[in-house]
Amino acid sequence: MSSEIKVAIVGQPNVGKSSIINALSNAKLHVGNFSGVTVEKKEIYLKRDDYDIRMTDLPGIYALNAYTPEEQVAKDFLVDEDYDVMVNVVDANTLSRNLIFTMQLLDMHRKTVLVINMVDEIEKKGGTLDEKSIEKLLGIPVVLTSAKENRGVEEIITQIIKLHNSVLSKNKIYYNEKVEQRIEELAKILRKSPHFKSEDYSRFLAIRLIDRDENIYKMIHDLPIFIEAHNALEKMYKDLESEFDEESTTDILANERAAISYNLQMETLDIKEENESLSEKIDNFLIHPIFGLPIFLFFMWALFQLTFVLGNYPMNLIDSIFIETSSFLADFLPKGIFNSVLTEGVLPAVGAIVMFLPNILVLFLGLNLLEQTGYMSRAAYLMDGFLKKFGLQGKAFVPLVSGFGCTVPAYMAARTLKNPKDRIITMLVLGFMSCGARLPIYVLLVSAFFANQNPGNMLFYIYIGGAFLGLIVAKILRTVLFKGEPEPFVMEMPPYRFPSFKALGMDLWIKTRMFLKKAGTFIAIAAMVIWFLSSYPVNNTLVQNYNAKIEQTVDINKKMNLKNELNAKLLENSYLGDFGKFIQPVFAPLGFDWRLSVAVVAGLSAKEVVVSTLGTLYAMSGATETSKGLVAKMRQNVDFKAAIALIIIIMIYSPCLAAMGTFYTEVPQWAWRIFYTIYPNVVAWLLAYGVYKTLALMGY
């Protein structure tokens, strides 16, 4: 009994499909029309071994966004008809352009053979094409052919039979994480319908809907899920178009596919071009195999210099505004608990955070500029080989860099790493990338202990040091727990673009709003809790004794010293003081007093709380203390060795509760959840202890 294999041959016009068909020997050709239309239909019948192969040559089609009747016929056949294998023919001379359509076909997740025709013309130009790399990157078999020379044509049939008898491989083409997030959200809605239970099919339909495919839209129009899908789509259109600064999501996906295709061609096609484009000339400099990495590090160094220098000017202004406001309200409002909570707890704590907003915005602005100009994608390409040395996939660069902004979306960005090992390793080391919330702590400690050195340099060393530690841990994890090589990757390589000031402004406004909302709600509540715990219970006998001494003292300086001594003893005997003493044995080997111990634990809720807690615990005069006063208090009360140990702890230990919750959502395995919860804190403590002892031996 012969087994039939139904094959669809598809490609853009003028790629040589007809030449390949003509080169197939012993083939019977049948020409007619597609049902219901006057578009020519070619069917080829041939027999190989025990297989009857029926190949349908579809009309040339540039994209699934069909415009002509011929393209619509081809699209309808690809989407609706039953076939076993799809053969996509592309022209080697216009590989990047042809592969844009290939990306759309791979979205369908069907068994596909990629045929690269006219390779003889590439060879005449002295070029070479690495089909094995293309196979790895795309996850589908690739056949190099020259129909004119009848070369490689028979291999197409061999691959069709082999693919027909094999299991469908995983899709390796994924888009920007923002697009992928929307695709998955929409696919989940579609899977609520019994018609779209398949994950691959629902993903394809979601992509087509985001691509504004009217045929697919009509398909779901009469289904119960339509209203939910329609509402989700409208929001996605608006959000994506705003985020990418494009007029249509169709343009966004087109740019994504073009970028991936361009990058794939750069990776696999080696050919001498007489005329270089401006983008290629810039790439020759920025992603140079020797100078590319130093150039990238220079850009990051300059960014951290600007973060510290530019951020300092408005920081002092914001700080003084909060100080004056607190002093005014302290005198204006009636004396009592509300006055104390507001002027000694909430306003100083929130002010201690908001004053660092300029530093954070400068950092975010720099990262956004690198992304919008297209350089960040080049950096990912540049870092691919470097990251692989540490057991990470090149595409991990995207979530790793995102981690410098916020760890929560960085965990979500790791979804684009579809290999489970690559994804979990990346997520386990994301915490080493210092998020924006840690920046205020670093700025405070750098200002206190490295004022005479270049503070921008110190900030750069901290961020790069944390990232490098993360890479070392990734290498250890890959060697011990996740043996094997990371998968090769394909990612977008967009053209260089002048940044959109509208998109930059909108992104910074969103981040500012979120930051201020967090400062005005979560941090304000945390500040009130810290204030209460540090203010009660009140030892009235101690207060009466010290007040008597203060009244009897004439010298102003002695009075101030007695007041500070009273505040220190009241704080030490408060609920917070008792808690600090309880946990201090854990941190005592690092040189931490109970105040630093409390601040570190409070930072598990949100890293910004560390600064506000230190402000409450060390700047004991509340609203009268400026940021410079807190810096002085830190320098006075914290040993240099302990300050370095604190930087290491903040750099490595567990991120905030929101980030940890996101990790638990993304990784359902309890073994990895427990490991993730414990290991960074153990590593942080051990490394901080080692550095503390080393500095002690050096005489610090």
C-alpha positions as CSV (number, residue, x, y, z in Angstrom):
1,M,0.0,0.0,0.0
2,S,1.3,3.4,-1.0
3,S,1.0,6.3,1.5
4,E,0.1,9.7,0.1
5,I,1.9,12.8,1.2
6,K,0.2,16.1,0.4
7,V,2.6,19.0,-0.1
8,A,2.0,22.7,-0.6
9,I,4.7,24.6,-2.5
10,V,4.7,28.3,-1.6
11,G,6.9,31.3,-2.1
12,Q,7.1,34.9,-3.3
13,P,6.9,35.5,-7.1
14,N,10.0,34.9,-9.1
15,V,11.8,32.7,-6.7
16,G,12.1,29.8,-9.1
17,K,9.2,27.5,-8.0
18,S,8.4,26.6,-11.6
19,S,12.0,25.8,-12.4
20,I,12.2,23.4,-9.4
21,I,9.0,21.7,-10.6
22,N,10.3,21.4,-14.1
23,A,13.6,19.9,-12.7
24,L,11.7,17.1,-10.9
25,S,12.1,14.1,-13.2
26,N,9.2,11.7,-13.8
27,A,6.7,14.2,-12.5
28,K,3.2,14.3,-13.9
29,L,1.9,17.9,-14.1
30,H,-1.8,18.7,-14.0
31,V,-3.0,22.3,-14.7
32,G,-6.5,23.6,-13.8
33,N,-8.2,26.2,-11.7
34,F,-8.7,26.4,-8.0
35,S,-12.3,25.7,-7.0
36,G,-14.6,28.7,-7.6
37,V,-12.0,31.0,-9.0
38,T,-10.1,31.4,-12.3
39,V,-6.7,31.3,-10.7
40,E,-4.4,28.7,-12.2
41,K,-3.7,25.6,-10.1
42,K,-0.8,23.3,-10.7
43,E,-0.5,19.9,-9.2
44,I,2.5,17.6,-9.5
45,Y,2.3,13.9,-8.9
46,L,5.3,11.7,-8.4
47,K,6.2,8.5,-6.7
48,R,9.2,7.8,-4.5
49,D,9.7,4.4,-2.7
50,D,6.3,3.6,-1.2
51,Y,5.0,7.2,-1.2
52,D,2.6,8.9,-3.6
53,I,3.5,12.6,-3.4
54,R,1.0,15.2,-4.5
55,M,2.5,18.7,-4.6
56,T,0.3,21.8,-5.1
57,D,2.1,24.7,-6.6
58,L,0.5,27.8,-5.1
59,P,0.4,31.2,-6.8
60,G,3.2,33.6,-5.8
61,I,2.4,35.4,-2.6
62,Y,4.4,38.1,-0.9
63,A,2.7,37.9,2.5
64,L,-0.3,36.4,4.3
65,N,-1.7,40.0,4.3
66,A,-3.2,39.1,0.9
67,Y,-4.2,41.9,-1.6
68,T,-4.6,40.2,-5.0
69,P,-7.0,37.3,-5.9
70,E,-3.9,35.1,-6.4
71,E,-2.5,35.9,-3.0
72,Q,-5.9,35.3,-1.4
73,V,-6.2,31.9,-3.0
74,A,-2.7,30.9,-1.8
75,K,-3.5,32.2,1.7
76,D,-6.8,30.4,1.9
77,F,-5.1,27.1,0.8
78,L,-2.3,27.5,3.4
79,V,-4.7,28.3,6.2
80,D,-7.7,26.2,5.5
81,E,-6.7,23.2,3.3
82,D,-5.4,19.8,4.5
83,Y,-1.8,19.1,3.7
84,D,1.1,17.3,5.3
85,V,4.2,19.3,4.5
86,M,4.8,22.9,3.3
87,V,7.8,23.6,1.0
88,N,8.8,27.3,1.1
89,V,11.0,28.4,-1.8
90,V,13.1,31.5,-1.4
91,D,15.7,33.3,-3.6
92,A,19.2,33.3,-2.3
93,N,19.9,36.7,-3.9
94,T,17.2,38.3,-1.9
95,L,17.3,36.1,1.1
96,S,16.5,38.7,3.8
97,R,13.4,40.0,1.9
98,N,12.1,36.5,1.1
99,L,12.6,35.3,4.7
100,I,10.1,37.9,5.9
101,F,7.4,35.8,4.4
102,T,9.0,32.7,5.8
103,M,8.5,34.2,9.3
104,Q,4.8,34.4,8.6
105,L,4.7,30.8,7.4
106,L,6.6,29.6,10.5
107,D,3.9,31.3,12.6
108,M,1.5,28.6,11.3
109,H,3.8,25.9,13.0
110,R,3.4,23.4,10.2
111,K,6.0,20.8,9.0
112,T,8.1,23.0,6.7
113,V,11.0,22.6,4.4
114,L,12.9,25.7,3.4
115,V,14.3,25.6,-0.1
116,I,16.9,28.2,-0.9
117,N,17.2,28.4,-4.7
118,M,19.7,30.1,-7.0
119,V,22.7,29.4,-4.7
120,D,24.8,29.1,-7.9
121,E,24.5,32.9,-8.4
122,I,25.7,33.5,-4.8
123,E,28.7,31.2,-5.4
124,K,29.6,33.1,-8.5
125,K,29.9,36.3,-6.4
126,G,32.3,34.4,-4.1
127,G,29.7,34.0,-1.4
128,T,28.8,31.1,0.8
129,L,25.6,30.1,2.6
130,D,25.6,28.2,5.9
131,E,22.4,26.1,5.6
132,K,23.2,24.1,8.8
133,S,23.2,27.4,10.8
134,I,19.8,28.3,9.2
135,E,18.5,24.9,10.2
136,K,19.5,25.5,13.8
137,L,18.2,29.0,14.0
138,L,14.8,28.2,12.4
139,G,14.4,24.7,13.6
140,I,13.4,23.4,10.1
141,P,15.3,21.4,7.4
142,V,17.0,23.6,4.7
143,V,17.9,22.5,1.2
144,L,20.2,24.5,-1.0
145,T,19.2,24.2,-4.7
146,S,20.1,25.4,-8.2
147,A,17.1,24.5,-10.4
148,K,19.1,25.7,-13.4
149,E,21.9,23.2,-12.7
150,N,19.4,20.6,-11.4
151,R,21.3,20.6,-8.1
152,G,19.7,19.7,-4.8
153,V,16.2,19.2,-6.3
154,E,16.0,15.5,-5.4
155,E,17.0,16.4,-1.8
156,I,13.7,18.2,-1.5
157,I,11.8,15.0,-2.0
158,T,14.0,13.2,0.5
159,Q,13.4,15.9,3.1
160,I,9.6,15.8,2.5
161,I,9.5,12.1,3.2
162,K,11.8,12.4,6.2
163,L,9.8,15.3,7.7
164,H,6.5,13.5,7.0
165,N,7.6,10.6,9.2
166,S,9.0,12.8,12.0
167,V,7.5,14.7,14.9
168,L,6.8,18.4,14.4
169,S,9.7,20.4,15.9
170,K,9.2,23.4,18.3
171,N,8.8,26.9,16.9
172,K,12.0,28.9,17.2
173,I,10.7,32.2,15.9
174,Y,9.6,34.7,18.6
175,Y,9.1,38.4,18.5
176,N,9.8,41.3,20.9
177,E,8.7,40.4,24.4
178,K,6.1,43.2,24.4
179,V,4.5,41.6,21.3
180,E,4.9,38.0,22.7
181,Q,3.1,39.1,25.8
182,R,0.1,40.2,23.8
183,I,0.1,37.1,21.6
184,E,0.0,34.9,24.6
185,E,-2.8,36.9,26.3
186,L,-4.9,36.8,23.1
187,A,-4.2,33.1,22.5
188,K,-5.5,32.3,26.0
189,I,-8.8,34.0,25.2
190,L,-9.0,32.1,21.9
191,R,-8.4,28.7,23.6
192,K,-11.6,29.3,25.6
193,S,-13.4,28.3,22.4
194,P,-13.6,24.6,21.6
195,H,-12.6,25.5,18.0
196,F,-9.1,26.7,19.0
197,K,-7.9,24.3,21.8
198,S,-4.5,23.8,20.1
199,E,-1.8,26.1,21.5
200,D,0.0,26.3,18.1
201,Y,-3.2,27.1,16.2
202,S,-4.4,29.7,18.8
203,R,-1.0,31.3,18.8
204,F,-1.1,31.6,15.0
205,L,-4.6,33.1,15.0
206,A,-3.6,35.5,17.7
207,I,-0.7,36.7,15.6
208,R,-2.9,37.1,12.5
209,L,-5.4,39.1,14.6
210,I,-2.7,41.4,15.9
211,D,-1.6,41.6,12.2
212,R,-5.2,42.9,11.5
213,D,-6.2,39.9,9.4
214,E,-9.8,40.6,8.4
215,N,-10.4,37.0,7.4
216,I,-9.5,35.7,10.9
217,Y,-11.5,38.5,12.5
218,K,-14.6,37.3,10.5
219,M,-13.9,33.7,11.6
220,I,-14.3,34.5,15.3
221,H,-17.0,37.1,14.8
222,D,-19.9,34.8,15.6
223,L,-18.3,32.9,18.4
224,P,-19.0,33.4,22.1
225,I,-15.5,34.6,22.8
226,F,-15.7,37.4,20.2
227,I,-16.6,40.3,22.6
228,E,-13.7,39.4,25.0
229,A,-11.3,39.0,22.1
230,H,-12.5,42.2,20.4
231,N,-12.0,44.3,23.6
232,A,-8.6,42.8,24.2
233,L,-7.6,43.4,20.6
234,E,-8.6,47.1,20.7
235,K,-6.5,47.6,23.8
236,M,-3.5,45.7,22.3
237,Y,-3.7,47.8,19.1
238,K,-3.6,51.0,21.2
239,D,-0.9,49.9,23.6
240,L,1.5,48.4,21.0
241,E,1.1,51.3,18.6
242,S,1.9,53.7,21.5
243,E,4.8,51.6,22.8
244,F,6.4,51.2,19.3
245,D,5.4,54.6,18.0
246,E,3.9,53.0,14.9
247,E,0.6,53.8,13.2
248,S,-0.5,50.1,13.0
249,T,0.3,46.8,14.6
250,T,0.7,45.5,11.1
251,D,3.8,47.7,10.7
252,I,5.1,46.6,14.0
253,L,5.0,42.9,13.0
254,A,6.4,43.7,9.6
255,N,9.3,45.5,11.2
256,E,9.8,42.6,13.6
257,R,10.0,40.0,10.8
258,A,12.2,42.2,8.7
259,A,14.6,42.6,11.6
260,I,14.7,38.9,12.3
261,S,15.2,38.1,8.6
262,Y,18.0,40.7,8.3
263,N,19.8,39.3,11.3
264,L,19.5,35.7,10.0
265,Q,21.0,36.7,6.7
266,M,23.9,38.4,8.5
267,E,24.5,35.3,10.5
268,T,24.5,32.8,7.7
269,L,25.2,34.5,4.3
270,D,28.8,35.5,3.7
271,I,29.0,37.6,0.5
272,K,31.1,40.5,-0.6
273,E,29.0,43.6,-1.3
274,E,30.4,46.4,-3.3
275,N,28.2,49.1,-1.8
276,E,27.6,49.2,2.0
277,S,24.6,50.8,3.4
278,L,24.9,53.4,6.2
279,S,23.5,51.0,8.7
280,E,26.2,48.4,7.7
281,K,28.9,51.0,7.9
282,I,27.8,51.9,11.5
283,D,27.6,48.2,12.4
284,N,31.1,47.7,11.2
285,F,32.2,50.1,13.9
286,L,29.7,49.4,16.7
287,I,29.7,45.6,16.5
288,H,33.3,45.2,15.6
289,P,34.5,41.8,16.8
290,I,37.4,43.4,18.8
291,F,36.2,47.0,19.6
292,G,32.5,46.3,19.8
293,L,32.4,45.1,23.4
294,P,34.7,48.0,24.7
295,I,32.4,50.5,22.9
296,F,29.3,49.0,24.6
297,L,31.0,49.1,28.0
298,F,32.0,52.8,27.3
299,F,28.3,53.6,26.6
300,M,27.2,52.0,29.8
301,W,30.0,53.8,31.8
302,A,29.0,57.2,30.3
303,L,25.3,56.4,31.2
304,F,26.2,55.9,34.9
305,Q,28.3,59.0,34.9
306,L,25.4,61.0,33.7
307,T,23.1,59.2,36.1
308,F,25.1,60.5,39.0
309,V,26.1,63.9,37.7
310,L,22.8,65.1,36.1
311,G,20.7,63.6,38.9
312,N,22.5,65.5,41.6
313,Y,21.2,69.0,40.6
314,P,17.4,68.4,40.9
315,M,18.0,65.9,43.8
316,N,19.0,68.6,46.2
317,L,16.1,70.8,45.2
318,I,13.6,68.0,45.7
319,D,15.2,67.2,49.1
320,S,15.0,70.9,50.3
321,I,11.3,71.1,49.2
322,F,10.4,68.1,51.4
323,I,12.4,69.5,54.3
324,E,10.7,72.9,54.1
325,T,7.3,71.3,53.7
326,S,7.9,69.0,56.8
327,S,9.1,72.0,58.9
328,F,6.1,74.1,57.8
329,L,3.6,71.4,58.6
330,A,5.3,70.6,61.9
331,D,4.7,74.2,63.0
332,F,1.3,74.6,61.4
333,L,-0.5,71.5,62.4
334,P,-1.6,70.8,66.0
335,K,0.9,68.9,68.1
336,G,0.0,65.2,68.4
337,I,0.4,61.8,66.9
338,F,-0.8,62.8,63.4
339,N,1.7,65.7,63.3
340,S,4.5,63.3,64.3
341,V,3.5,60.6,61.9
342,L,3.3,63.0,59.0
343,T,6.3,65.2,59.6
344,E,8.7,62.7,61.3
345,G,7.6,59.6,59.5
346,V,5.8,59.8,56.2
347,L,7.2,63.0,54.6
348,P,10.9,62.4,55.4
349,A,10.7,58.8,54.3
350,V,8.9,59.6,51.0
351,G,11.2,62.5,50.4
352,A,14.2,60.3,50.9
353,I,12.9,58.2,48.0
354,V,11.5,60.8,45.7
355,M,14.7,62.8,45.8
356,F,16.4,60.0,43.8
357,L,13.7,60.1,41.0
358,P,16.0,62.2,38.7
359,N,18.8,59.6,39.0
360,I,16.4,56.9,38.1
361,L,14.9,58.8,35.1
362,V,18.3,59.5,33.7
363,L,19.1,55.8,33.8
364,F,15.8,54.9,32.2
365,L,16.2,57.6,29.5
366,G,19.6,56.3,28.6
367,L,18.4,52.6,28.3
368,N,15.4,53.7,26.2
369,L,17.6,55.7,23.9
370,L,19.9,52.7,23.3
371,E,16.8,50.6,22.6
372,Q,15.0,53.0,20.3
373,T,18.0,53.8,18.2
374,G,18.4,50.1,17.5
375,Y,21.7,49.8,19.3
376,M,20.4,47.5,22.1
377,S,19.7,44.8,19.5
378,R,23.2,45.1,18.2
379,A,24.5,44.8,21.8
380,A,22.5,41.6,22.1
381,Y,24.1,40.3,18.9
382,L,27.5,41.5,20.2
383,M,27.0,39.8,23.5
384,D,25.8,36.5,22.1
385,G,29.2,34.8,22.0
386,F,30.3,36.4,25.3
387,L,27.1,35.2,27.1
388,K,27.5,31.7,25.7
389,K,30.8,31.4,27.5
390,F,28.8,31.7,30.8
391,G,26.1,29.2,29.7
392,L,23.5,31.8,28.7
393,Q,21.7,32.1,25.4
394,G,22.4,35.3,23.5
395,K,18.8,36.3,23.7
396,A,19.1,36.3,27.5
397,F,20.7,39.7,27.0
398,V,17.2,41.3,26.6
399,P,15.8,40.3,30.0
400,L,19.2,40.9,31.6
401,V,19.3,44.5,30.5
402,S,15.6,44.9,31.4
403,G,16.6,43.9,34.9
404,F,18.5,47.2,35.3
405,G,15.2,48.9,35.0
406,C,12.8,46.6,37.0
407,T,13.1,42.9,37.7
408,V,9.4,42.2,37.3
409,P,9.2,42.9,33.5
410,A,12.6,41.3,33.2
411,Y,11.2,38.0,34.5
412,M,8.3,38.3,31.9
413,A,10.8,39.1,29.1
414,A,12.5,35.7,29.8
415,R,9.4,34.1,28.3
416,T,11.0,34.6,24.9
417,L,13.6,32.0,25.9
418,K,11.5,28.9,25.0
419,N,14.1,26.4,26.1
420,P,13.2,25.6,29.8
421,K,16.9,25.3,30.9
422,D,17.9,28.6,29.3
423,R,14.8,30.4,30.7
424,I,15.3,29.2,34.3
425,I,19.0,29.9,34.4
426,T,18.4,33.4,33.1
427,M,15.6,34.0,35.7
428,L,17.8,32.7,38.5
429,V,20.5,35.3,37.8
430,L,18.3,38.2,37.0
431,G,18.4,39.4,40.6
432,F,22.1,40.2,40.1
433,M,21.2,42.9,37.7
434,S,20.6,45.9,40.0
435,C,17.1,47.3,39.4
436,G,16.3,51.0,39.5
437,A,14.9,50.6,43.1
438,R,18.4,49.8,44.3
439,L,19.9,53.0,42.8
440,P,18.9,55.3,45.8
441,I,20.7,52.9,48.2
442,Y,23.9,52.9,46.0
443,V,23.8,56.7,45.6
444,L,23.5,57.2,49.4
445,L,26.4,54.8,50.2
446,V,28.6,56.1,47.4
447,S,28.0,59.7,48.6
448,A,28.8,58.7,52.1
449,F,31.9,56.6,51.6
450,F,33.3,57.5,48.1
451,A,32.8,61.3,48.0
452,N,36.5,61.9,47.3
453,Q,36.5,59.4,44.4
454,N,34.6,59.6,41.1
455,P,31.1,58.6,42.3
456,G,30.0,57.8,38.7
457,N,32.8,55.3,38.4
458,M,31.8,53.7,41.7
459,L,28.3,53.4,40.5
460,F,29.4,51.8,37.2
461,Y,31.6,49.3,39.1
462,I,28.7,48.3,41.3
463,Y,26.4,47.6,38.4
464,I,29.0,45.9,36.3
465,G,30.2,43.9,39.3
466,G,26.7,42.6,40.1
467,A,26.2,41.7,36.4
468,F,29.5,39.9,36.3
469,L,28.7,38.0,39.5
470,G,25.5,36.9,37.8
471,L,27.4,35.6,34.8
472,I,29.7,33.6,37.1
473,V,26.7,32.1,38.9
474,A,25.1,31.3,35.5
475,K,28.2,29.4,34.5
476,I,28.1,27.4,37.8
477,L,24.4,26.6,37.3
478,R,25.0,25.5,33.7
479,T,27.9,23.3,34.8
480,V,26.3,21.8,37.9
481,L,22.5,21.8,37.4
482,F,21.7,22.5,33.8
483,K,24.3,20.6,31.7
484,G,24.2,21.2,28.0
485,E,24.8,24.0,25.5
486,P,22.3,26.9,25.2
487,E,20.3,27.0,22.0
488,P,21.2,29.3,19.1
489,F,18.9,32.2,18.7
490,V,17.4,34.5,16.1
491,M,16.3,38.0,17.3
492,E,15.3,41.3,15.7
493,M,18.0,43.5,14.2
494,P,16.0,46.7,13.4
495,P,17.5,49.5,11.3
496,Y,19.1,52.4,13.0
497,R,16.4,55.0,13.8
498,F,16.2,58.5,15.2
499,P,14.5,58.1,18.6
500,S,10.9,59.2,19.0
501,F,10.7,62.0,21.6
502,K,7.0,61.3,21.9
503,A,7.7,57.6,22.8
504,L,10.5,58.6,25.1
505,G,8.4,61.2,26.9
506,M,5.5,58.8,27.3
507,D,7.7,56.0,28.7
508,L,9.4,58.3,31.2
509,W,6.0,59.7,32.3
510,I,4.6,56.2,32.9
511,K,7.7,55.3,34.9
512,T,7.5,58.6,36.9
513,R,3.8,58.0,37.6
514,M,4.4,54.4,38.8
515,F,7.3,55.5,40.9
516,L,5.4,58.4,42.6
517,K,2.4,56.1,43.1
518,K,4.6,53.6,44.8
519,A,6.2,56.3,46.9
520,G,2.9,57.8,47.8
521,T,1.2,54.6,48.8
522,F,3.3,51.5,49.6
523,I,6.4,53.4,50.9
524,A,4.2,55.9,52.8
525,I,2.4,53.0,54.6
526,A,5.8,51.3,55.2
527,A,7.1,54.6,56.7
528,M,4.1,54.9,59.0
529,V,4.7,51.3,60.2
530,I,8.4,51.9,60.7
531,W,7.7,55.2,62.6
532,F,5.2,53.5,64.9
533,L,7.5,50.6,65.7
534,S,10.4,53.0,66.3
535,S,8.3,55.4,68.5
536,Y,6.6,52.9,70.8
537,P,6.6,51.9,73.6
538,V,7.6,55.1,75.3
539,N,9.6,54.8,78.5
540,N,8.1,57.8,80.4
541,T,10.5,57.5,83.3
542,L,13.5,57.8,80.9
543,V,11.9,60.8,79.2
544,Q,11.3,62.6,82.5
545,N,14.8,62.0,83.7
546,Y,16.4,63.3,80.5
547,N,14.0,66.3,80.3
548,A,15.0,67.3,83.8
549,K,18.7,67.1,82.7
550,I,18.0,69.1,79.6
551,E,16.2,71.9,81.5
552,Q,19.1,72.2,83.9
553,T,21.6,72.5,81.1
554,V,22.5,75.9,79.8
555,D,24.9,75.0,77.1
556,I,23.1,74.6,73.7
557,N,25.4,71.9,72.4
558,K,25.0,69.9,75.6
559,K,21.3,70.2,75.3
560,M,21.4,68.9,71.7
561,N,23.6,66.0,72.7
562,L,21.2,65.0,75.6
563,K,18.3,65.2,73.1
564,N,20.1,62.9,70.7
565,E,21.1,60.6,73.5
566,L,17.4,60.4,74.6
567,N,16.2,59.7,71.1
568,A,18.8,57.0,70.6
569,K,17.8,55.2,73.9
570,L,14.1,55.5,73.1
571,L,14.7,54.0,69.6
572,E,16.8,51.2,71.0
573,N,14.1,50.2,73.5
574,S,11.3,50.4,70.9
575,Y,9.5,47.5,69.2
576,L,11.8,48.1,66.2
577,G,14.9,48.1,68.4
578,D,13.8,44.8,69.9
579,F,13.3,43.3,66.5
580,G,16.7,44.6,65.3
581,K,18.5,43.1,68.3
582,F,16.7,39.8,67.7
583,I,18.0,39.5,64.1
584,Q,21.3,41.2,64.6
585,P,23.3,38.0,65.4
586,V,22.7,37.0,61.7
587,F,24.3,40.2,60.4
588,A,26.8,40.9,63.3
589,P,29.6,39.0,61.4
590,L,29.2,41.6,58.6
591,G,29.7,44.5,61.0
592,F,26.0,45.5,60.9
593,D,24.4,47.1,63.9
594,W,20.7,46.5,64.6
595,R,19.7,49.5,62.5
596,L,21.4,48.2,59.3
597,S,19.9,44.7,60.0
598,V,16.4,46.1,60.2
599,A,16.9,48.1,57.0
600,V,18.1,45.1,55.1
601,V,15.1,43.0,56.1
602,A,12.7,45.9,55.4
603,G,14.2,45.9,51.8
604,L,12.6,42.6,51.1
605,S,9.3,44.4,50.8
606,A,10.7,47.0,48.4
607,K,14.3,48.1,47.9
608,E,13.4,51.8,48.2
609,V,12.3,51.1,51.8
610,V,15.9,50.6,52.8
611,V,16.7,54.3,52.4
612,S,13.6,55.5,54.1
613,T,14.2,53.1,57.0
614,L,17.8,54.3,57.4
615,G,16.5,57.8,57.3
616,T,14.2,57.0,60.2
617,L,16.7,55.1,62.2
618,Y,19.8,57.2,61.8
619,A,18.5,60.7,61.1
620,M,16.9,60.9,64.5
621,S,15.8,64.5,64.2
622,G,13.2,63.6,61.5
623,A,12.1,66.5,59.4
624,T,15.1,68.7,60.2
625,E,17.6,66.3,58.6
626,T,18.6,66.8,55.0
627,S,20.0,64.2,52.7
628,K,23.5,65.5,53.5
629,G,22.6,65.0,57.2
630,L,21.7,61.4,56.5
631,V,25.0,60.9,54.6
632,A,26.9,62.3,57.5
633,K,25.0,60.0,60.0
634,M,25.8,57.0,57.8
635,R,29.5,58.0,57.6
636,Q,29.5,58.5,61.4
637,N,27.7,55.4,62.5
638,V,28.6,52.8,59.8
639,D,32.1,51.3,59.4
640,F,33.6,51.4,55.9
641,K,33.9,47.6,55.9
642,A,30.2,47.3,56.9
643,A,29.2,49.7,54.1
644,I,31.0,47.6,51.5
645,A,29.3,44.5,52.9
646,L,25.9,46.3,52.8
647,I,26.5,47.2,49.1
648,I,27.2,43.5,48.3
649,I,24.1,42.4,50.3
650,I,21.9,44.9,48.4
651,M,23.5,43.9,45.1
652,I,22.8,40.1,45.5
653,Y,20.1,39.2,48.0
654,S,16.5,38.5,47.1
655,P,14.6,41.1,45.1
656,C,11.4,42.7,46.3
657,L,8.2,40.7,47.0
658,A,6.6,41.8,43.7
659,A,9.5,40.4,41.8
660,M,9.6,37.2,43.8
661,G,5.9,36.8,43.2
662,T,6.4,37.2,39.5
663,F,9.1,34.5,39.6
664,Y,6.7,32.1,41.4
665,T,4.1,32.8,38.7
666,E,6.5,32.2,35.8
667,V,8.1,29.1,37.3
668,P,5.6,26.6,38.7
669,Q,8.1,24.0,40.0
670,W,8.4,24.2,43.8
671,A,11.9,22.9,43.8
672,W,13.1,25.9,41.8
673,R,10.9,28.3,43.8
674,I,12.6,27.1,47.1
675,F,16.1,27.2,45.5
676,Y,15.4,30.7,44.2
677,T,14.2,31.9,47.6
678,I,17.3,30.6,49.5
679,Y,20.4,30.7,47.3
680,P,20.8,34.4,46.6
681,N,20.6,35.3,50.3
682,V,23.2,32.6,51.2
683,V,25.5,33.8,48.4
684,A,25.1,37.4,49.4
685,W,25.9,36.7,53.1
686,L,29.0,34.5,52.3
687,L,30.4,37.0,49.8
688,A,29.7,40.0,52.1
689,Y,31.4,38.1,55.0
690,G,34.4,37.3,52.8
691,V,34.9,40.9,51.6
692,Y,34.4,42.2,55.2
693,K,37.1,39.9,56.6
694,T,39.4,40.7,53.7
695,L,39.1,44.4,54.3
696,A,39.7,43.9,58.0
697,L,42.9,42.0,57.2
698,M,43.9,44.9,54.9
699,G,43.6,47.3,57.8
700,Y,40.3,49.1,57.0
